[in-house]
Amino acid sequence: MEERIKKIKSNEIGNGKYILYWMQESQRTRYNFALEEAIRISNQKQQPLYVVFNLMSNYPQAQKRHFEFMLQGLKNVEYNLERKKIRFILLEGNFKENILKISKEASVVVWDKSYLKFQIENKKIILNEIECDVYEVESNVLVPVEVVSMKEEYSAKTFRDKYNRIKDKYIVRIEEEKYSVEYPLKDKLNEMNRSDRYLPKNFEVLDGGFIGGEDEALKRLENFLELKLKFYLEKGPDNEKYSKLSPYLHFGNISPLQICMKVIESSKFTECQESFLEELLIRRELAINFVYYNKNYDKWDGITYGWAYETLKKHLLDKRDYIYSQEKLEACDTHDKYWNSCQSQMVETGYMDGYMRMYWCKKILEWSETPQRAYEIAIDLNNKYFYDGRDPSSYTGVAWCFGKHDRAWKERAIFGKVRYMNSNGLERKFEMETYVKKYGR
Ligand SMILES: Cc1cc2nc3c(=O)[nH]c(=O)nc-3n(C[C@H](O)[C@H](O)[C@H](O)COP(=O)(O)OP(=O)(O)OC[C@H]3O[C@@H](n4cnc5c(N)ncnc54)[C@H](O)[C@@H]3O)c2cc1C
């Protein structure tokens, strides 16, 4: 628990009037170590707690779909905090100005740990100027990123070896603190709240059947455990036996610790559980390790290994049977009906299963003028359409298609030694016509 919480700034004067939890990456009230820590400090100091969220309409790469999902989740947070008698304040505009302004009279600010550059840089700027105590809390991984490893790990194997040695220590139920402080009668902070203006009045079903929020995330998890987990090894584009929890994990609507505990409790340990936990813990937290330690995770020159750049360069001038522009790809207009179907699933529903994501990205590599252009197109489409886009797993998933965390394979055209995928594999494994019927245009 202590390793999740770090005091990153101390103010000796300590004359603030309230506690702030600046919620950004962990948009939930359950299994949220930052919220629990903020409540604990607030009770101890007998100073009121405000949970603040800062809405930024020009957040990098965010689209209407992302905002709709997120605002539903925040409405859910507001409601669940109200039941704990804790006030939620939604601010709108520039992070720095808002957080600095609202923390002026705070004695302590608690915030979520970030992994992506943009988020880390914002917090660094605020930290330089903020005047109260600041605690940074890591709630969105099972094992804190720096506890697993202090460097970028080479592969899932090197990461897994370190992770498995320590993970059990972190699989513990969270003790919820009961909030016990009254708010002042004349509450100036509460007047800054813009939630009425931005939060939805009701929860309409969004593209792809998604509804944002922690209550929905929990419902989906229960449904997955009851009906799908036992078929997890057979999951594929034709059967939907996966969890579809990635949008909820991305917005912090659900904690990986809570998922992990429920999976372990759900039945006797099976291969399906093991396989699901490999994805949720090892693959997801390896992705966090990658973006945390590799500051060029989003630049073509920084995403993969020397051997992969070399082999792709060697095959740069290989003949490409098809070259598609980003516009053609985005319009689902290629010769390949499987690819068109997954692109159309992405555009229409904001989701695609893991196997199709690999196929989707490998084909962009095959059909682009250069690997670099392929990377740029893939990351752009990924982050524009997926609810779970702009995540550490977005950068790592796309980088994997260019050799990251993978090994060299048999050499072939265009790909060189980077792993190749073709549609025969899809047809062998899945009922592809079912998929095409559902999503093909
Ligand atoms: C080209 C490409 C792009 C990708 N883009 C994204 C993205 O934008 N956002 C994103 O969250 N994931 C991305 N992934 C990883 C993975 O495909 C998705 O996390 C997964 O398909 C989400 O569906 P699910 O929740 O139903 O997964 P499930 O199979 O139910 O798995 C449960 C959870 O485990 C995690 N997980 C599963 N597979 C992976 C993986 N390969 N890497 C990291 N975590 C994993 C996710 O958090 C997921 O929600 C990408 C993978 C590839 C190959």
The ligand as an SDF file (V2000), in Angstrom:
LIG
                    3D

 53 58  0  0  0  0  0  0  0  0999 V2000
   -2.6890   -2.9090  -33.0110 C   0  0  0  0  0  0  0  0  0  0  0  0
   -3.2020   -2.9550  -31.5960 C   0  0  0  0  0  0  0  0  0  0  0  0
   -3.7930   -1.8320  -31.0590 C   0  0  0  0  0  0  0  0  0  0  0  0
   -4.2640   -1.8490  -29.7480 C   0  0  0  0  0  0  0  0  0  0  0  0
   -4.8330   -0.7100  -29.2300 N   0  0  0  0  0  0  0  0  0  0  0  0
   -5.2560   -0.6820  -27.9510 C   0  0  0  0  0  0  0  0  0  0  0  0
   -5.8190    0.4920  -27.4050 C   0  0  0  0  0  0  0  0  0  0  0  0
   -5.9250    1.5120  -28.0590 O   0  0  0  0  0  0  0  0  0  0  0  0
   -6.2390    0.4520  -26.1090 N   0  0  0  0  0  0  0  0  0  0  0  0
   -6.1550   -0.6850  -25.3550 C   0  0  0  0  0  0  0  0  0  0  0  0
   -6.5610   -0.6660  -24.1850 O   0  0  0  0  0  0  0  0  0  0  0  0
   -5.6280   -1.8170  -25.8520 N   0  0  0  0  0  0  0  0  0  0  0  0
   -5.1780   -1.8510  -27.1250 C   0  0  0  0  0  0  0  0  0  0  0  0
   -4.6530   -3.0160  -27.6380 N   0  0  0  0  0  0  0  0  0  0  0  0
   -4.5190   -4.1790  -26.7650 C   0  0  0  0  0  0  0  0  0  0  0  0
   -5.7130   -5.1770  -26.8010 C   0  0  0  0  0  0  0  0  0  0  0  0
   -5.9890   -5.5630  -28.0960 O   0  0  0  0  0  0  0  0  0  0  0  0
   -6.9760   -4.5780  -26.1380 C   0  0  0  0  0  0  0  0  0  0  0  0
   -6.6580   -4.1240  -24.8430 O   0  0  0  0  0  0  0  0  0  0  0  0
   -8.0860   -5.6240  -26.0080 C   0  0  0  0  0  0  0  0  0  0  0  0
   -8.3680   -6.1710  -27.2530 O   0  0  0  0  0  0  0  0  0  0  0  0
   -9.3090   -4.9460  -25.4080 C   0  0  0  0  0  0  0  0  0  0  0  0
  -10.4340   -5.7700  -25.4740 O   0  0  0  0  0  0  0  0  0  0  0  0
  -11.0490   -6.4700  -24.1830 P   0  0  0  0  0  0  0  0  0  0  0  0
  -11.1810   -5.5070  -23.0710 O   0  0  0  0  0  0  0  0  0  0  0  0
  -12.2860   -7.1730  -24.6230 O   0  0  0  0  0  0  0  0  0  0  0  0
   -9.8880   -7.5050  -23.8510 O   0  0  0  0  0  0  0  0  0  0  0  0
   -9.8850   -8.8340  -23.0060 P   0  0  0  0  0  0  0  0  0  0  0  0
   -9.3700   -9.9190  -23.8880 O   0  0  0  0  0  0  0  0  0  0  0  0
  -11.1490   -9.0840  -22.3150 O   0  0  0  0  0  0  0  0  0  0  0  0
   -8.7170   -8.5490  -21.9430 O   0  0  0  0  0  0  0  0  0  0  0  0
   -8.9260   -7.9410  -20.6690 C   0  0  0  0  0  0  0  0  0  0  0  0
   -8.0360   -6.7330  -20.5090 C   0  0  0  0  0  0  0  0  0  0  0  0
   -6.6780   -7.0930  -20.6110 O   0  0  0  0  0  0  0  0  0  0  0  0
   -5.9400   -6.0450  -21.2470 C   0  0  0  0  0  0  0  0  0  0  0  0
   -5.3380   -6.5370  -22.4860 N   0  0  0  0  0  0  0  0  0  0  0  0
   -5.7850   -7.5110  -23.2980 C   0  0  0  0  0  0  0  0  0  0  0  0
   -4.9370   -7.6940  -24.3290 N   0  0  0  0  0  0  0  0  0  0  0  0
   -3.9360   -6.7920  -24.1730 C   0  0  0  0  0  0  0  0  0  0  0  0
   -2.7720   -6.4620  -24.9170 C   0  0  0  0  0  0  0  0  0  0  0  0
   -2.4200   -7.1260  -26.0260 N   0  0  0  0  0  0  0  0  0  0  0  0
   -1.9920   -5.4560  -24.4830 N   0  0  0  0  0  0  0  0  0  0  0  0
   -2.2990   -4.7730  -23.3610 C   0  0  0  0  0  0  0  0  0  0  0  0
   -3.3970   -5.0370  -22.6160 N   0  0  0  0  0  0  0  0  0  0  0  0
   -4.2040   -6.0420  -23.0150 C   0  0  0  0  0  0  0  0  0  0  0  0
   -6.9260   -4.9370  -21.5550 C   0  0  0  0  0  0  0  0  0  0  0  0
   -6.8570   -4.0020  -20.5340 O   0  0  0  0  0  0  0  0  0  0  0  0
   -8.2540   -5.6860  -21.5680 C   0  0  0  0  0  0  0  0  0  0  0  0
   -9.3540   -4.8600  -21.2870 O   0  0  0  0  0  0  0  0  0  0  0  0
   -4.1560   -3.0200  -28.9580 C   0  0  0  0  0  0  0  0  0  0  0  0
   -3.5510   -4.1590  -29.5160 C   0  0  0  0  0  0  0  0  0  0  0  0
   -3.0890   -4.1250  -30.8190 C   0  0  0  0  0  0  0  0  0  0  0  0
   -2.4440   -5.3510  -31.3870 C   0  0  0  0  0  0  0  0  0  0  0  0
  1  2  1  0
  2  3  1  0
  2 52  2  0
  3  4  2  0
  4  5  1  0
  4 50  1  0
  5  6  2  0
  6  7  1  0
  6 13  1  0
  7  8  2  0
  7  9  1  0
  9 10  1  0
 10 11  2  0
 10 12  1  0
 12 13  2  0
 13 14  1  0
 14 15  1  0
 14 50  1  0
 15 16  1  0
 16 17  1  0
 16 18  1  0
 18 19  1  0
 18 20  1  0
 20 21  1  0
 20 22  1  0
 22 23  1  0
 23 24  1  0
 24 25  2  0
 24 26  1  0
 24 27  1  0
 27 28  1  0
 28 29  2  0
 28 30  1  0
 28 31  1  0
 31 32  1  0
 32 33  1  0
 33 34  1  0
 33 48  1  0
 34 35  1  0
 35 36  1  0
 35 46  1  0
 36 37  1  0
 36 45  1  0
 37 38  2  0
 38 39  1  0
 39 40  1  0
 39 45  2  0
 40 41  1  0
 40 42  2  0
 42 43  1  0
 43 44  2  0
 44 45  1  0
 46 47  1  0
 46 48  1  0
 48 49  1  0
 50 51  2  0
 51 52  1  0
 52 53  1  0
M  END
$$$$
